[in-house]
């Protein structure tokens, strides 16, 4: 099974929630400001939906 690493830059996140809503494996949760938190990276299937839809280019998904 392939594993993936998510590089996430919280300083660019504006808490839109797109990545959280679109992730099919529920990899993300939110912090107290509503920004995404990579909580379950081990569940990532590498679909890159978060990366492709993030308006602020906060995420990059790579094969580990």
Buried (B, 14 or more C-beta within 10 A) or exposed (E): EEEBEBEBEEEEBEBBBBBBEBBEBEBBEEEEEEBBBBEEBEEBBBBBBBBEBBEEEBBBBEEE
